[in-house]
Amino acid sequence: MNSAFKKVSNLQFNKASEIVITLVSLTFFLYALGQAPIFKNILTGAFSCPG
């Protein structure tokens, strides 16, 4: 009983840490993407209305 509960709580912790790692890496990736001038030009070109 105790080992089963420990396994479940460990699984939930692993899932939570996986989500945190994903969010941190995604945030860093988007930040790095925003810092790159090539991507800045592509984004401004994509979202600017011509005319």
Secondary structure in CASP SS format (residue, H / E / C, confidence):
PFRMAT SS
TARGET T0000
AUTHOR 0000-0000-0000
METHOD secondary structure of the structure
MODEL  1
M C 1.00
N H 1.00
S H 1.00
A H 1.00
F H 1.00
K H 1.00
K H 1.00
V H 1.00
S H 1.00
N H 1.00
L H 1.00
Q H 1.00
F H 1.00
N H 1.00
K H 1.00
A H 1.00
S H 1.00
E H 1.00
I H 1.00
V H 1.00
I H 1.00
T H 1.00
L H 1.00
V H 1.00
S H 1.00
L H 1.00
T H 1.00
F H 1.00
F H 1.00
L H 1.00
Y H 1.00
A H 1.00
L H 1.00
G H 1.00
Q H 1.00
A C 1.00
P H 1.00
I H 1.00
F H 1.00
K H 1.00
N H 1.00
I H 1.00
L H 1.00
T H 1.00
G H 1.00
A H 1.00
F H 1.00
S C 1.00
C C 1.00
P C 1.00
G C 1.00
END
